[in-house]
Amino acid sequence: MKNSMVKFAKRMLEPVKNERGAQSLEWLGLAALLILVLGIISTAVSGQSEGIGNIITNIISKISGMVG
């Protein structure tokens, strides 16, 4: 009985030890999302004559108005 429980525990913990690839994919996904957001922001700011500070201030004021 003890041997079968040890084998079961080994089998259940084996996939947990092999999650480096999944973690790397998550980091790559976050990096891609960050690049996408920065690209969208730079595209939105490039056609505007006012500075990025004013745009960020407007965005924050709109979000705070929505929240409460």
Backbone as JSON Lines, residues from 0, in Angstrom:
{"i":0,"aa":"M","n":[0.83,-1.2,0.0],"ca":[0.0,0.0,0.0],"c":[0.87,1.26,0.0]}
{"i":1,"aa":"K","n":[1.91,1.22,0.8],"ca":[2.79,2.39,0.89],"c":[3.48,2.65,-0.44]}
{"i":2,"aa":"N","n":[3.93,1.58,-1.1],"ca":[4.6,1.74,-2.39],"c":[3.67,2.34,-3.44]}
{"i":3,"aa":"S","n":[2.43,1.91,-3.43],"ca":[1.49,2.45,-4.41],"c":[1.19,3.92,-4.12]}
{"i":4,"aa":"M","n":[1.16,4.32,-2.86],"ca":[0.94,5.73,-2.52],"c":[2.13,6.58,-2.94]}
{"i":5,"aa":"V","n":[3.35,6.05,-2.78],"ca":[4.55,6.78,-3.19],"c":[4.56,6.94,-4.71]}
{"i":6,"aa":"K","n":[4.21,5.89,-5.43],"ca":[4.15,5.97,-6.89],"c":[3.1,6.99,-7.33]}
{"i":7,"aa":"F","n":[1.96,6.98,-6.65],"ca":[0.9,7.93,-6.98],"c":[1.36,9.36,-6.74]}
{"i":8,"aa":"A","n":[2.03,9.6,-5.63],"ca":[2.51,10.94,-5.31],"c":[3.55,11.38,-6.34]}
{"i":9,"aa":"K","n":[4.43,10.48,-6.76],"ca":[5.42,10.82,-7.78],"c":[4.75,11.21,-9.09]}
{"i":10,"aa":"R","n":[3.74,10.43,-9.46],"ca":[3.04,10.69,-10.71],"c":[2.28,12.02,-10.67]}
{"i":11,"aa":"M","n":[1.75,12.38,-9.51],"ca":[1.0,13.62,-9.4],"c":[1.91,14.84,-9.34]}
{"i":12,"aa":"L","n":[3.11,14.7,-8.79],"ca":[4.02,15.83,-8.66],"c":[4.91,16.02,-9.88]}
{"i":13,"aa":"E","n":[5.01,15.05,-10.74],"ca":[5.88,15.15,-11.92],"c":[5.5,16.31,-12.85]}
{"i":14,"aa":"P","n":[4.22,16.51,-13.19],"ca":[3.88,17.64,-14.07],"c":[4.16,19.0,-13.41]}
{"i":15,"aa":"V","n":[4.08,19.07,-12.1],"ca":[4.31,20.34,-11.41],"c":[5.77,20.76,-11.55]}
{"i":16,"aa":"K","n":[6.68,19.8,-11.55],"ca":[8.11,20.11,-11.65],"c":[8.48,20.59,-13.05]}
{"i":17,"aa":"N","n":[7.67,20.28,-14.04],"ca":[8.01,20.59,-15.42],"c":[7.17,21.75,-15.94]}
{"i":18,"aa":"E","n":[7.21,22.89,-15.26],"ca":[6.42,24.05,-15.69],"c":[7.28,25.22,-16.1]}
{"i":19,"aa":"R","n":[8.56,25.01,-16.37],"ca":[9.42,26.11,-16.79],"c":[9.0,26.63,-18.17]}
{"i":20,"aa":"G","n":[8.62,25.75,-19.06],"ca":[8.2,26.18,-20.39],"c":[6.94,27.02,-20.34]}
{"i":21,"aa":"A","n":[5.99,26.63,-19.51],"ca":[4.74,27.38,-19.39],"c":[5.0,28.75,-18.78]}
{"i":22,"aa":"Q","n":[5.9,28.81,-17.82],"ca":[6.22,30.1,-17.21],"c":[6.92,31.01,-18.2]}
{"i":23,"aa":"S","n":[7.78,30.46,-19.03],"ca":[8.45,31.26,-20.05],"c":[7.45,31.82,-21.05]}
{"i":24,"aa":"L","n":[6.48,31.01,-21.43],"ca":[5.45,31.49,-22.35],"c":[4.62,32.61,-21.73]}
{"i":25,"aa":"E","n":[4.36,32.52,-20.44],"ca":[3.62,33.59,-19.78],"c":[4.4,34.89,-19.81]}
{"i":26,"aa":"W","n":[5.71,34.82,-19.56],"ca":[6.53,36.03,-19.6],"c":[6.6,36.6,-21.01]}
{"i":27,"aa":"L","n":[6.69,35.74,-22.01],"ca":[6.69,36.21,-23.39],"c":[5.36,36.87,-23.74]}
{"i":28,"aa":"G","n":[4.28,36.32,-23.25],"ca":[2.97,36.92,-23.47],"c":[2.86,38.29,-22.83]}
{"i":29,"aa":"L","n":[3.38,38.43,-21.62],"ca":[3.35,39.73,-20.96],"c":[4.21,40.74,-21.7]}
{"i":30,"aa":"A","n":[5.38,40.31,-22.19],"ca":[6.24,41.21,-22.94],"c":[5.56,41.66,-24.24]}
{"i":31,"aa":"A","n":[4.89,40.72,-24.92],"ca":[4.19,41.07,-26.15],"c":[3.04,42.04,-25.87]}
{"i":32,"aa":"L","n":[2.35,41.84,-24.77],"ca":[1.26,42.75,-24.4],"c":[1.8,44.14,-24.09]}
{"i":33,"aa":"L","n":[2.91,44.21,-23.4],"ca":[3.52,45.5,-23.1],"c":[3.95,46.23,-24.37]}
{"i":34,"aa":"I","n":[4.55,45.5,-25.3],"ca":[4.96,46.11,-26.57],"c":[3.75,46.6,-27.35]}
{"i":35,"aa":"L","n":[2.68,45.83,-27.32],"ca":[1.45,46.23,-28.01],"c":[0.87,47.5,-27.41]}
{"i":36,"aa":"V","n":[0.81,47.57,-26.09],"ca":[0.26,48.76,-25.43],"c":[1.14,49.97,-25.72]}
{"i":37,"aa":"L","n":[2.45,49.82,-25.66],"ca":[3.34,50.94,-25.96],"c":[3.2,51.4,-27.41]}
{"i":38,"aa":"G","n":[3.0,50.45,-28.32],"ca":[2.78,50.81,-29.72],"c":[1.5,51.59,-29.93]}
{"i":39,"aa":"I","n":[0.45,51.18,-29.24],"ca":[-0.83,51.88,-29.35],"c":[-0.71,53.29,-28.78]}
{"i":40,"aa":"I","n":[-0.03,53.41,-27.65],"ca":[0.15,54.73,-27.04],"c":[0.97,55.64,-27.93]}
{"i":41,"aa":"S","n":[2.06,55.1,-28.5],"ca":[2.9,55.95,-29.35],"c":[2.17,56.36,-30.62]}
{"i":42,"aa":"T","n":[1.32,55.5,-31.15],"ca":[0.53,55.86,-32.33],"c":[-0.49,56.94,-31.98]}
{"i":43,"aa":"A","n":[-1.1,56.82,-30.82],"ca":[-2.1,57.81,-30.41],"c":[-1.46,59.17,-30.14]}
{"i":44,"aa":"V","n":[-0.25,59.17,-29.63],"ca":[0.41,60.41,-29.26],"c":[1.06,61.08,-30.46]}
{"i":45,"aa":"S","n":[1.44,60.33,-31.48],"ca":[2.19,60.9,-32.59],"c":[1.41,61.96,-33.37]}
{"i":46,"aa":"G","n":[0.1,61.85,-33.44],"ca":[-0.69,62.82,-34.19],"c":[-1.17,63.99,-33.35]}
{"i":47,"aa":"Q","n":[-0.86,64.0,-32.08],"ca":[-1.36,65.04,-31.18],"c":[-0.32,66.13,-30.99]}
{"i":48,"aa":"S","n":[-0.77,67.36,-30.89],"ca":[0.17,68.46,-30.67],"c":[0.45,68.66,-29.18]}
{"i":49,"aa":"E","n":[-0.46,68.22,-28.32],"ca":[-0.22,68.36,-26.88],"c":[0.66,67.22,-26.38]}
{"i":50,"aa":"G","n":[1.27,67.4,-25.25],"ca":[2.22,66.43,-24.73],"c":[1.57,65.2,-24.16]}
{"i":51,"aa":"I","n":[2.39,64.21,-23.9],"ca":[1.9,62.95,-23.35],"c":[1.4,63.12,-21.93]}
{"i":52,"aa":"G","n":[1.94,64.11,-21.22],"ca":[1.47,64.37,-19.85],"c":[0.01,64.75,-19.81]}
{"i":53,"aa":"N","n":[-0.39,65.57,-20.75],"ca":[-1.81,65.98,-20.81],"c":[-2.71,64.8,-21.17]}
{"i":54,"aa":"I","n":[-2.23,63.96,-22.06],"ca":[-3.04,62.8,-22.46],"c":[-3.21,61.85,-21.28]}
{"i":55,"aa":"I","n":[-2.12,61.6,-20.56],"ca":[-2.2,60.69,-19.4],"c":[-3.1,61.3,-18.33]}
{"i":56,"aa":"T","n":[-3.0,62.6,-18.12],"ca":[-3.87,63.27,-17.15],"c":[-5.33,63.13,-17.54]}
{"i":57,"aa":"N","n":[-5.64,63.3,-18.81],"ca":[-7.03,63.13,-19.27],"c":[-7.51,61.71,-19.07]}
{"i":58,"aa":"I","n":[-6.66,60.74,-19.38],"ca":[-7.04,59.33,-19.21],"c":[-7.32,59.03,-17.75]}
{"i":59,"aa":"I","n":[-6.44,59.49,-16.85],"ca":[-6.62,59.24,-15.42],"c":[-7.88,59.92,-14.9]}
{"i":60,"aa":"S","n":[-8.15,61.13,-15.36],"ca":[-9.37,61.82,-14.91],"c":[-10.63,61.12,-15.4]}
{"i":61,"aa":"K","n":[-10.58,60.6,-16.63],"ca":[-11.75,59.86,-17.14],"c":[-11.96,58.57,-16.36]}
{"i":62,"aa":"I","n":[-10.87,57.87,-16.04],"ca":[-10.99,56.62,-15.27],"c":[-11.5,56.9,-13.87]}
{"i":63,"aa":"S","n":[-10.98,57.95,-13.24],"ca":[-11.46,58.28,-11.89],"c":[-12.92,58.73,-11.92]}
{"i":64,"aa":"G","n":[-13.35,59.37,-13.01],"ca":[-14.75,59.73,-13.14],"c":[-15.65,58.52,-13.29]}
{"i":65,"aa":"M","n":[-15.15,57.47,-13.96],"ca":[-15.93,56.24,-14.1],"c":[-16.01,55.47,-12.81]}
{"i":66,"aa":"V","n":[-14.93,55.48,-12.05],"ca":[-14.89,54.69,-10.82],"c":[-15.73,55.34,-9.73]}
{"i":67,"aa":"G","n":[-15.64,56.62,-9.62],"ca":[-16.48,57.2,-8.58],"c":[-15.95,58.47,-8.16]}
